[in-house]
Structures are given as C-alpha cells and as structure tokens.
Amino acid sequence: MSQTLFSPAWYKVSDLKVRVRKHADIHRHVYRDKVWYVLQDHVTGQFQRFTPQAYRLIGLMNGDRTLQEIWDIACHDLKEDLPSQDEVINLVGQLNKANVVQTNVLPSIKHLHKRHETEQRKKVLQQLKSPLSVRIPLLDPEVFLTATQWAARLIFSRFGALCWFAVVALGVLFVTLHWGELTNNLSDQVLGLENLFLMALVYPVIKLAHELGHGWAVKRWGGEVHEMGIMLLIFIPVPYVDASAASSFSNKYQRMIVGAVGVLAELFMAALAMIIWVLVEPGIVRALAYNVMLIGGISTLLFNGNPLLRFDAYYVLADFLETPNLASRGNAQVGYWVKRYLFRISQVRTNAHSRSESFWLVFYAVASYIYRLFVMVAISLFVASKYFFIGIILAIWSVMTSLVMPILKVVAKPRQDPFMRRISVPIYIGSALLVAGVIFLLFYMPVPYKTYAQGVIYVPQESYVRAQTGGFVKAVQVSDDGEIEMGDVIIEMDSPGLESRERVIKSQLDEARLRYEASVNNRTESNILLQEYKYLEQEYRDINGRLQHLTVKSPDKGTFIFAHRDAKQGRFYNRGEIIGFLVDFDTLPLATMISEDDIDRVRSETKSVTLKLVSKSDQEFPSQILRLVPSSTRNLPSGVLATEGGGLIALDPNRSHDLESYSSYFRVELDSSLLPLDRFDERVHVLFEHQPEPIAYRWYRGVRRLLLRQFDV
C-alpha cells in the first residue's frame, strides 16, 4: 500500500475508460494459501499476476466505466483493502504496457512504435545474455499436437508411469554394474571426431522428444502450444517448444509435470539406451546408445534437471514452492538487502513474506549466479581443451554477460532508482571505498598461508619379517605386541614335504659320492659324476638352509606385531609372505604425498611444519622436512592415503598395482621423533606454514596452473 490514498495525478486519468482485450483470460491460482489471479495474453504468451484487489478492479474495466467510477465502486466494495489511487494508476500502466487493455483515448503511433522497438531491443539483449539458449522461433506445432493427442493420454497414465519406472530402474542397475566401462577415458571418447558426429546426430532427436513431451503435457490438460523453433545451445541447434501456457493451470502439480516431463523423457531414453548398450555387441548401435546415455544423463544433471539454471527444474521448483518468478524475486531480494542494510534506505520494501523466505531467496539468487558462472567456465574449458578458439570466444562471451554487464547495471542503478537517486553521491563514494577496501584486502593484506596434506606413519621394508620358506606353523613363541630381542624365536614352522625332500636328496648325495669314488680309474665318467655330486650337494645345502628358516628368528630388538591375528598353530605361510613387523615406535618414519601443484611451495617456502595424529587430534606437534624425493611418483606408501582408505588421493581405475594413484605426487619424509606413537599405519594431518601473502596472488597461481594444465599457455 502507498503512503497516501489520493494521488495528485489522478485528475489526468479519472475520465479514462479502460477495457480488457478479448485475447486476455484470467485464471485463479492459490500460492501458499493466498489467492492470486493470473492474466494470460494469448497473443504474446505473457502472463501477469495480480492480487484479489487488483482483480476486482480489472473486473470492473468493461470500457463503459471511467476510472473514477471504478474507484468509487472499489471504495464501497473493498473498504480497508482499497488500493490507493497511485496503485490504480500503476495497475493501468502495467496492463497498458502489457498491451492487454484498450482505452477511449487513441494511442500515439509514435508511442506504439517506440514501445515495439523497446520490446525488440529487450529480446535481443535477453538472447545475448543467455549464450546457452539463443531461441529462433520457426513454426506453430498446435495442429500436430492436437492430432497426436492420443499419445499424451497414453504417456500421462498409470500404464505410462509404470513403464517409465521399470525401464529407469533397470537402467540405473546396469549403470552401477558397468560404471567403470562407461567412464573409462571419458574425455577422449566424447570429444573424438567420430563420436562428435554421432552426438550431433543423436542430440537433436533426444531434444525433440524432450520438447514434444512438454507439448503433449500442455495438451493433456487443455493448454495450447503455438511456438516451436530452434535453440542454439552452445552453438548446437536443438528444438524447443514454448510451453508457457502451463502457467495458466490452476493445479500446481500439473504445472510441475509439464516442467519435469522433458527430464523424465531424457532419463527414460538414457535408461533404454543403457539396456541396449549392455545387450548389443560393440558397433554403431552401441556407440549411438552410449551417446544417448551421455546426453540424457549429463544434460539432465547439469542443465534441465538443475533448478539453479532457468530450465525445466527451475520451473518445477518454483511451482513446488508456490513461488512464481523465483529467480527475479531472489534478485530483487538481494537488491533489497543492499539498499536496506548497506545503503540504509528505509523506504524500500521487501517482497518476502517472512524472514526465512528472505534468506532462502537471497541464497537461491547467489547460488544460481555462482552455478551459472561455474557451468560457463566448465563448458569453456572443456571445449577449449579440444577446440581452443571456440572455447576462448565462449569464455569472453561468458565474462561479458555474467560479469561486465551486471557490473555496468550496478554502476548505473543509483541514477535510475528513485530512492537511490537522492543519495547517489554518497552511494558512489561509499561503493568506491568498499571496492577499494576489497582490493586492499585481496592484493595488499597478507593472510596466513598454509598447505594441508595427509601423511602416514608407516613401517619401512627392513622391518618386515617374512617367511623365508613355506610351511605350517608348529609353535608361536612370542606374543603379539610383545618386546623381543635379537635372535629370539618368533615362530617355528613345519614343512613335511621339504623334510622328505631333504632325506631324498641326502640319499642321492651319498649315492653320488660312492659312485664318484668308485670311478677314479675312468676319467671321463669321474668328471660327469663329480658335476652331479656338486649339483646335489648345492641342492642339499639349499634345502638345509630352508629347513633352518622354518625357525623364524628376530633380526633385531623391538616390538613385534603379527600381520595377521590368526597366526596360530596350523596356519600356512607361503614363501615371502609377511609374518609380522618388528618396529621401534621411537623411530617409525612419517611420509606425506604432495601434489605437483603444491610441491614448489612446500620445497622452497616452508617456514614450519605442524603435525596432528588422528588418535590425538587435540594436540599439535612440531616437525621438519627430513627428505624430499626429487622425482614424482604414483606409488603410495600406504592405502591410508587413498580415498578407499579414507584419505584424499584418488587411485587410478586402470592401476597395475593396488596403490597406484591417478595423479603424480612427490613423497616428503618428515621428522616423527616428537610424536607419541603406539601404532603404525596411522593417518597424520600435516600443515606446512608459508610466508603470509595476499589472497589474490594465490588465485592468480591457481588460474595459471589451470591454464597450464589445460592448454599449456
């Protein structure tokens, strides 16, 4: 409501007779238990939303009554809810701007021409702001959709829903079973020239089915679709239909189905393609099915199925929350916060109905803006990695539409907004100081700088106690976690086969010696028997050595820990298998893996190192770098550092051994002498502290590394 009921400009419009045009209909909607009225313009396809008070005024506009008469009737009918004369003038202006009313005053041809030019300019600017979705209208699909309305009745039925759930469930099951094959070498599979050609063939077909789903859904509940065309989605022509007629549906669930049916159609096609991909042999059909899966899954996840972009899921979310114009309301709420709390303008009014709604509107506006930037940057990098020039053009376009143009709008806002215009000079001065402060904080204010990594307390190879020969455990002579001295017997093993072999070789050796002694008169035979004797003698020594190794003794003093808790009588150890570890907790080494991005800083700019044991996370211990391996490696010292073991390092899905990482890392050995250790294979949190520096320099290095990694520039 306005501050005053009467308007000094009322005399200019009081005798005006207004009538709603015949091509406009009004529909009753309920949003959050409040009644609203939606005016639909069938010519332009636009919608206007009004309060019950405004609807009462619009209902009185029959072309015979003047605005003064309408005002007088409203005074009698609306009483306390009576809008002010300024609000009535604004209502008529809004209807006139939407071209849904006509008056008893002939319109100015010059004014109509100017309005048309303004609308055309807005459409062009809107297209430029949305490089992901440049629309080109081509035809009216109403006749086709009406003729195929039987398909809509079949799809939007219980039978159709049952078929959809069955196919999608089976497709999801197959995806989980074949995930490794699907994602193997994804970038090369997707961006190969042959696959790009197949994708160009498949993409329009999938999107045509997507858009026909919207059209049939609108027809299913009595709407009309009068626009179909081509949308340039990242320079790729795909079909689209204007399903805005769904905004007239009073039932929000019908509106939600219209918005979601395109995503549901893509998921259905992707699931069906997954089933085909599993069943057929490699070839053109399998390649086409793979592309259908890729397009249906990726586009659903990143675009149509994500409410942070103004595609299908956005409208579904807005209808579910019963919040029309969710994005514009979120942006308006951000503007309200800036004006009200930053510039202290008390006259501004919020469009949120509660404090919680105000917060989530602002959250949505900020999150959607950040996500749009993320998507544009990701797409630009992805395309530029294969087609550099196109990716650079797309990146420049993204910067212009997402950063430069919004900044220019913000700069011009104080001169356009009536509340801000009065204090525009203080606003500009304050904004300049704020920007200067942000620049100072980013470029000149040093802040603490640390590199985080995870390390592991590991047992060196020389502390591994292995079985030198295979055998069964006959007796265990030490306790687990017990202290032992050098030469102490750990376990005694038995190998019946080896003992039998020793007796056989002993007999053969005795026989060979006797035969050799008996052949002294035959020089040729004597040499042959001598070689046989030496061979058997060497084998006998080897077997004796292996028999001696059946008694496993400690090579040093320390704490012995069995590798397996079931090291009891009767257990079999293969030759070379780890029996246990002989450790000295005072000298256990600590290793951490540093990424290629961070190693330069860790190597040359580390001031101090701080450690935290997982078992004692409330205590910090100083440390220092003992050794830094000069070459990178993909071999991890322990599975504790891998994501499968709760660490941060991803393993290579095509690894040749268990602990091969996906990326290369530098191994850094740290001093662990001050750690109160009582176990090994324990994760350690490591902080390398560097010289404080401004945040902007870190961002610059990050962007620089990204460009080097992606484009080598």
C-alpha angles and dihedrals in degrees: 000000000000124000093249131034097220130059128213088218095055094099089064094062105023094099093046116120114211131191130182112239119248094242091067125086129186124219128192115234133178119215117181092340091309123115118235132172122224119205113208121202106204092194100055098021090232127139133212124196122213140179121246088258091055090045090055090053092047090051090057092053099098099142093254100074123072121226088253091057091046089050092051092051090047090052089058097042105036100037107167092014092056111135118227123256090252089056091050090051090049090049092053090046091051091050092046092049089052088050094232097121135057128200139201089257118087110242121240112255089212090052092049091049091049091049091051091050091049092051092048091049090051091051092052092047091048090054091050091050091055108053088165093063119029106168127212113184114218115163149358110254095186095106093050094046091049091050091050096042089121087072090057091053090050096045096045096053137093090262091053092049091049092051091048094052093047095050095043093048091052091046092052090050091053091047092056091049095048101032094121093053092046096052099038109125090345099173095054092044093052101040099042112120093241092050093046089056091051090046090052088055096045101040099068091047092053092046091047090056088046093054094042086056089059091047095049091047090055090048091047090067100037104270129133131232116204104164132064128158149125125303118198101224105188087335091308113120112231130165124256137180129206104240094169089121086081087074087075093060111109093206110080093204090059089052090048092052091050089053096044101041094085092056090045090052092051092048090050092051092045091051092047089049090051091055091049091047090056095046103045131068121250111286143092094314092052091047091051091048090051091054092048089054092047095049095042093048102039097041090048093049099043104028126008096028096046117087092202089076122060095250132103100308091051092062091043090054093046091052093044091052090041088232112133117202090020096171096046091045089051092051090046090052091052088052090050092052091050094048096040103040105021101037095026096229104163097186096070119101129214123231092210118104096210141014092254091051089051091055097048093044089056091044091052093048093050094042094048091049092050092046092050089053090048093050093048093048092045093049092046092051093044093051095039091054087069104018106030101182095050091047092052092050090050091049092051090048090050093051091049096049099036102037115010099045095045090049091051089050091051091049092052095043099086090058093049105040111083093217095046095043092071092058099028095127095055089044092054092045092047092045091049090051090047092051090046089051092050091048090050092050093047100041107024110023110090113217129186112280124202137164116219124209139157123240136185135219101230139181114243118234093250089063093058114107109208135182107258089198135018120259150124121276109254099174138359110218102182135051124240113266089013129143115247137178131227111286096019113142111248102181137348118220135195127214111180092182092053092048091051089048089052091054092048093049090047091055092046090049093052090048092049091051092052092047090049093050090050093052100058091116093056108065097188095048090043092058092050093049090046091057090048090050093050091049092051091044091054092047090049091052090049092051091047089051091051090049090053089051089059083082103067112206132188113261091204143356123279144089114319118212122183115232090217125037090215093068093134138127113306097024114133123225122196119220108277094017116138113254096179148305130274103208139177106204090201092063105032109138125237122214131184131185118228122197122239089249093058104033096087092056093044092048099048109018106042113128098175142351125224126193133200123187116219089228091052102033093156093064130072125205128194120235142165139216111268101176137359118199105228096216128059123244140189095212115104121212092221141009087237089081094053123089089244088061095045096269133119104250119096117221122228109259088214094046120153093212136025100263104041112131125218093234132034121262137184117238116228122189115211134195110261099172094111095051117105094229125186099155141032133224086047120149116242126197109223127197120190108198118211136184110291114256139169118278095238092067091055091051090050092053091047093052091044092052090048092053092046092049095046104034108007090236 
